[in-house]
């Protein structure tokens, strides 16, 4: 049976919630996050994006691009409540809902006799009516394609990729759209004459493994639009994490600290939302430097806090003291063998590269 997967993605979620709460700012460019020189934009509305402002941009740079940009502080209580309302709507259509974050989720509606297109359209209409927020939707036979499709007609739109359209759609799809390929990676692909998934499809599985290592096998499937992952409403994972790749590298530890404040805040909210009651064993921070080398620093920790992530960041950053292009925060969940007496201690910090 061909699956029917919907990916719902809220439009500039945090900024949209703030715009709803501040009607006096209608039509003005706004950003949520830190507006100081050390701050980082968490998200911004479409008016701000017209000036070149984007998520993960340092606050000072955002102000340079848009001097009249209105900065608003993060308010997770508002975003969490809006997310709860939206997920209640999802569950009226299917029990197979897999949240990815506060503002996006996969829905498997294969069992429904209705067209997935109609279900997505109705869900978006209800979200607008009940929360005054807009959402975009992607409909496809698998998760990867549904996520790509949800970005196709943003904001406040939807797009479907039908089974008999996959081959043609993937042939012309820029490799940048594949998960895991960022701007720099796309540049390196282009230097090899690879700009679209169709270009990648010309390489055999063996050639891909030689060129790209272990990732080559997965890439061989992804460039053909193949994805067998199921929608897991109660996925039990060993860890929970988030990360951001910055359009412009963060040049100082202070800028990284501002970004970690926002990343850790979002992670801790997701931890409360996705894994209530699950014991945390470790907290970790991941960095990718400007030279594309990676490093991870972690510690034994039952109750992660922003301060713990800042301490981990400082240790990881000191390893190279280079500009940073990616930051991530995460937790590893407790296994049965872990003793309940363990607690966070500075001497328990562990290092890995």
HUFENZI-V310995 format. One record per residue. N is the residue number from 1. RES is the residue in one letter. PSI is psi in radians with two decimals (none if undefined). BURIAL is 1 if it has 24 or more other ideal C-beta (glycine too) atoms within 12 Angstrom, else 0. D_FIRST is the distance of its C-alpha to the first C-alpha in Angstrom with 2 decimals. Layout:
# HUFENZI-V310995
N_RES_PSI_BURIAL_D_FIRST / N_RES_PSI_BURIAL_D_FIRST
This chain:
# HUFENZI-V310995
1_X_2.32_0_0.00 / 2_X_2.23_0_3.79 / 3_X_2.70_1_6.17 / 4_X_1.82_1_9.35 / 5_X_2.32_1_12.37 / 6_X_2.31_1_15.94 / 7_X_2.06_1_19.00 / 8_X_2.24_1_22.20 / 9_X_2.05_1_25.45 / 10_X_2.55_1_28.80 / 11_X_2.09_1_31.39 / 12_X_1.05_1_34.33 / 13_X_-1.03_1_33.85 / 14_X_-0.77_1_37.16 / 15_X_-0.67_1_39.16 / 16_X_-0.70_1_37.49 / 17_X_-0.74_1_38.37 / 18_X_-0.66_1_41.90 / 19_X_-0.66_1_42.20 / 20_X_-0.66_1_41.26 / 21_X_-0.30_1_43.96 / 22_X_1.24_0_46.49 / 23_X_-0.39_0_46.51 / 24_X_-0.24_0_49.84 / 25_X_0.17_1_48.06 / 26_X_2.28_0_46.00 / 27_X_-0.13_0_45.96 / 28_X_2.61_1_47.38 / 29_X_2.17_1_45.82 / 30_X_2.68_1_45.01 / 31_X_2.56_1_43.76 / 32_X_2.29_1_42.91 / 33_X_-2.69_1_44.34 / 34_X_2.15_1_47.62 / 35_X_-0.03_1_49.94 / 36_X_3.06_0_52.67 / 37_X_-0.52_0_53.28 / 38_X_-0.13_1_51.53 / 39_X_2.96_1_48.60 / 40_X_2.45_1_45.14 / 41_X_2.15_1_42.99 / 42_X_-0.83_1_39.92 / 43_X_2.93_1_38.53 / 44_X_2.86_1_40.12 / 45_X_3.08_1_39.55 / 46_X_-0.46_1_39.01 / 47_X_-0.67_1_42.74 / 48_X_-0.59_1_43.54 / 49_X_-0.44_1_41.01 / 50_X_-0.41_0_42.92 / 51_X_0.04_1_45.78 / 52_X_0.09_0_43.78 / 53_X_2.47_1_43.34 / 54_X_2.91_1_40.11 / 55_X_2.55_1_38.71 / 56_X_0.10_1_40.44 / 57_X_2.40_1_43.48 / 58_X_2.49_1_46.85 / 59_X_-0.71_1_48.54 / 60_X_-0.62_1_51.67 / 61_X_-0.66_1_49.75 / 62_X_-0.70_1_47.85 / 63_X_-0.57_1_51.26 / 64_X_-0.70_0_52.62 / 65_X_-0.55_1_49.88 / 66_X_1.50_1_50.13 / 67_X_-0.49_0_53.52 / 68_X_0.34_0_52.79 / 69_X_2.32_1_49.50 / 70_X_2.08_1_49.33 / 71_X_2.37_1_48.24 / 72_X_2.51_1_46.99 / 73_X_2.72_1_46.55 / 74_X_2.43_1_43.29 / 75_X_1.50_0_42.78 / 76_X_-0.46_1_39.86 / 77_X_-0.69_0_40.55 / 78_X_-0.78_1_39.70 / 79_X_-0.67_1_36.53 / 80_X_-0.70_1_35.33 / 81_X_-0.73_0_35.98 / 82_X_-0.71_1_34.15 / 83_X_-0.71_1_31.15 / 84_X_-0.75_0_31.25 / 85_X_-0.74_1_31.27 / 86_X_-0.72_1_28.29 / 87_X_-0.53_1_26.18 / 88_X_-0.65_0_27.18 / 89_X_-0.81_1_25.68 / 90_X_-0.79_1_22.33 / 91_X_-0.17_0_22.22 / 92_X_-0.23_0_22.76 / 93_X_-0.48_1_19.27 / 94_X_2.53_1_17.24 / 95_X_-0.21_0_18.46 / 96_X_1.39_1_16.30 / 97_X_2.15_1_18.96 / 98_X_1.76_1_20.14 / 99_X_2.43_1_23.57 / 100_X_-0.53_1_24.80 / 101_X_-2.98_1_28.25 / 102_X_-0.45_1_30.19 / 103_X_0.20_1_28.90 / 104_X_2.69_1_25.24 / 105_X_2.70_1_21.99 / 106_X_2.49_1_18.22 / 107_X_2.26_1_16.27 / 108_X_1.96_1_12.65 / 109_X_0.46_1_12.15 / 110_X_-0.64_1_8.43 / 111_X_-0.25_0_10.00 / 112_X_2.52_1_12.47 / 113_X_-0.18_0_12.88 / 114_X_2.80_0_14.91 / 115_X_2.41_0_14.42 / 116_X_-0.61_1_14.30 / 117_X_-0.80_1_17.39 / 118_X_-0.67_0_19.29 / 119_X_-0.80_1_18.60 / 120_X_-0.74_1_19.83 / 121_X_-0.73_1_22.78 / 122_X_-0.71_1_23.73 / 123_X_-0.78_1_23.61 / 124_X_-0.69_1_25.83 / 125_X_-0.70_0_28.20 / 126_X_-0.68_1_28.58 / 127_X_-0.78_1_29.27 / 128_X_-0.77_1_31.95 / 129_X_-0.71_0_33.42 / 130_X_-0.37_0_33.58 / 131_X_-0.18_1_34.47 / 132_X_0.60_0_35.86 / 133_X_2.61_1_33.71 / 134_X_2.64_1_31.33 / 135_X_2.67_1_27.88 / 136_X_2.69_1_25.69 / 137_X_2.55_1_21.90 / 138_X_2.41_1_19.30 / 139_X_2.26_1_15.76 / 140_X_3.02_1_13.25 / 141_X_-0.18_1_9.89 / 142_X_2.98_1_11.98 / 143_X_-0.78_1_15.24 / 144_X_-0.85_1_17.65 / 145_X_-0.63_1_16.92 / 146_X_-0.69_1_16.93 / 147_X_-0.71_1_20.27 / 148_X_-0.76_1_21.68 / 149_X_-0.57_1_20.79 / 150_X_-0.35_1_22.53 / 151_X_-0.07_1_25.71 / 152_X_-0.61_1_25.61 / 153_X_0.66_0_27.40 / 154_X_2.60_1_29.29 / 155_X_2.86_1_31.07 / 156_X_0.84_0_29.70 / 157_X_3.13_0_26.96 / 158_X_2.72_1_23.25 / 159_X_2.48_1_21.28 / 160_X_2.49_1_17.74 / 161_X_1.90_1_16.25 / 162_X_2.74_0_13.64 / 163_X_-0.73_0_11.51 / 164_X_0.02_0_14.24 / 165_X_-0.16_0_16.90 / 166_X_-0.83_1_16.31 / 167_X_-0.84_0_18.62 / 168_X_-0.71_0_21.42 / 169_X_-0.81_1_21.17 / 170_X_-0.58_1_21.46 / 171_X_-0.65_0_24.26 / 172_X_0.02_0_26.53 / 173_X_2.23_1_25.64 / 174_X_2.45_1_28.72 / 175_X_-0.41_1_28.40 / 176_X_-0.39_1_29.89 / 177_X_-0.24_1_26.60 / 178_X_2.39_1_25.01 / 179_X_2.33_1_25.35 / 180_X_-0.16_0_28.51 / 181_X_1.91_1_30.35 / 182_X_-3.07_1_33.30 / 183_X_-0.77_0_36.08 / 184_X_-0.73_0_38.19 / 185_X_-0.70_1_35.40 / 186_X_-0.64_1_34.48 / 187_X_-0.74_0_38.16 / 188_X_-0.66_0_38.22 / 189_X_-0.78_1_35.19 / 190_X_-0.63_0_37.02 / 191_X_-0.41_0_40.10 / 192_X_0.13_0_38.10 / 193_X_0.28_0_36.97 / 194_X_1.87_1_33.45 / 195_X_-0.47_1_32.70 / 196_X_2.90_1_29.10 / 197_X_-0.52_1_25.84 / 198_X_-0.66_0_26.48 / 199_X_-0.71_0_29.72 / 200_X_-0.60_1_28.06 / 201_X_-0.30_1_25.63 / 202_X_-0.26_0_28.77 / 203_X_2.39_1_29.50 / 204_X_2.90_0_28.30 / 205_X_-0.74_0_26.86 / 206_X_-0.77_0_30.34 / 207_X_-0.68_0_32.10 / 208_X_-0.71_1_29.99 / 209_X_-0.67_0_30.80 / 210_X_-0.74_0_34.45 / 211_X_-0.71_0_34.61 / 212_X_0.11_1_32.63 / 213_X_-2.53_0_32.73 / 214_X_-0.54_0_29.98 / 215_X_-0.37_0_28.34 / 216_X_-0.69_0_27.98 / 217_X_-0.78_0_24.92 / 218_X_-0.72_1_23.02 / 219_X_-0.62_1_24.46 / 220_X_-0.62_1_23.29 / 221_X_-0.79_1_19.64 / 222_X_-0.70_1_20.33 / 223_X_-0.20_1_22.21 / 224_X_0.07_1_19.22 / 225_X_0.38_1_17.00 / 226_X_2.28_1_15.10 / 227_X_2.01_1_14.56 / 228_X_0.07_0_12.61 / 229_X_2.46_0_14.48 / 230_X_2.82_0_13.13 / 231_X_2.09_1_14.92 / 232_X_1.81_0_17.75 / 233_X_-0.47_0_19.85 / 234_X_0.91_0_22.52 / 235_X_2.20_0_22.50 / 236_X_1.97_0_25.59 / 237_X_2.80_0_27.13 / 238_X_-0.22_0_30.47 / 239_X_2.92_1_31.60 / 240_X_2.30_1_31.36 / 241_X_2.90_1_32.67 / 242_X_2.81_1_32.99 / 243_X_2.80_1_34.62 / 244_X_2.28_1_35.92 / 245_X_2.16_1_36.78 / 246_X_2.39_1_39.84 / 247_X_-0.62_1_40.46 / 248_X_2.29_1_44.09 / 249_X_2.59_1_45.12 / 250_X_2.10_1_46.85 / 251_X_-0.30_0_50.35 / 252_X_2.81_0_51.90 / 253_X_-0.60_1_51.28 / 254_X_-0.73_1_52.02 / 255_X_-0.67_1_49.16 / 256_X_-0.67_1_46.83 / 257_X_-0.70_1_48.13 / 258_X_-0.71_1_47.32 / 259_X_-0.68_1_43.75 / 260_X_-0.61_1_43.43 / 261_X_-0.78_1_44.71 / 262_X_-0.75_1_41.82 / 263_X_-0.78_1_39.13 / 264_X_-0.62_1_40.38 / 265_X_-0.76_1_40.59 / 266_X_-0.71_1_36.95 / 267_X_-0.78_1_35.95 / 268_X_-0.58_1_38.03 / 269_X_-0.76_1_36.46 / 270_X_-0.62_1_32.95 / 271_X_-0.74_1_34.25 / 272_X_-0.56_1_35.46 / 273_X_-0.78_1_32.26 / 274_X_-0.49_1_29.63 / 275_X_0.91_1_31.64 / 276_X_2.29_0_34.28 / 277_X_-0.20_0_36.22 / 278_X_2.32_1_34.99 / 279_X_2.34_1_38.01 / 280_X_2.35_1_38.58 / 281_X_-0.73_1_40.19 / 282_X_2.68_1_40.73 / 283_X_2.55_1_40.82 / 284_X_2.74_1_40.46 / 285_X_2.38_1_40.99 / 286_X_2.38_1_39.57 / 287_X_2.50_1_41.39 / 288_X_2.14_1_40.88 / 289_X_3.02_1_44.21 / 290_X_-0.45_0_45.12 / 291_X_0.18_0_45.38 / 292_X_0.10_0_41.69 / 293_X_2.65_0_42.74 / 294_X_2.70_1_41.06 / 295_X_2.63_1_42.57 / 296_X_2.41_1_41.59 / 297_X_2.32_1_44.02 / 298_X_2.90_1_43.27 / 299_X_2.70_1_45.20 / 300_X_2.26_1_44.91 / 301_X_2.19_1_44.51 / 302_X_-0.44_1_43.39 / 303_X_1.48_0_43.89 / 304_X_2.51_1_43.14 / 305_X_2.93_1_45.13 / 306_X_-0.70_1_45.75 / 307_X_-0.67_0_49.00 / 308_X_-0.73_1_47.32 / 309_X_-0.61_1_44.97 / 310_X_-0.67_1_48.00 / 311_X_-0.76_1_49.81 / 312_X_-0.73_1_46.95 / 313_X_-0.82_1_46.74 / 314_X_-0.73_0_50.47 / 315_X_-0.72_1_50.30 / 316_X_-0.72_1_47.37 / 317_X_-0.62_1_48.91 / 318_X_-0.26_0_52.24 / 319_X_-0.54_1_50.84 / 320_X_-0.48_0_50.94 / 321_X_0.72_0_52.18 / 322_X_2.84_1_50.23 / 323_X_2.60_1_48.36 / 324_X_2.32_1_44.90 / 325_X_-0.32_1_41.74 / 326_X_2.41_1_39.19 / 327_X_2.51_1_39.65 / 328_X_2.62_1_37.42 / 329_X_2.70_1_38.01 / 330_X_3.02_1_36.22 / 331_X_2.63_1_36.56 / 332_X_2.28_1_35.71 / 333_X_2.75_1_35.10 / 334_X_2.36_0_37.36 / 335_X_2.89_0_36.66 / 336_X_-0.47_0_38.24 / 337_X_-0.23_0_40.95 / 338_X_2.28_0_42.21 / 339_X_2.42_0_45.40 / 340_X_-0.24_0_45.68 / 341_X_-0.18_0_49.14 / 342_X_2.43_0_47.98 / 343_X_2.86_0_48.69 / 344_X_2.23_1_48.84 / 345_X_2.41_0_51.87 / 346_X_-0.63_0_52.85 / 347_X_-0.10_0_53.67 / 348_X_0.06_0_50.13 / 349_X_2.33_1_48.74 / 350_X_2.65_0_46.90 / 351_X_2.53_0_46.36 / 352_X_2.64_0_43.79 / 353_X_none_0_43.24
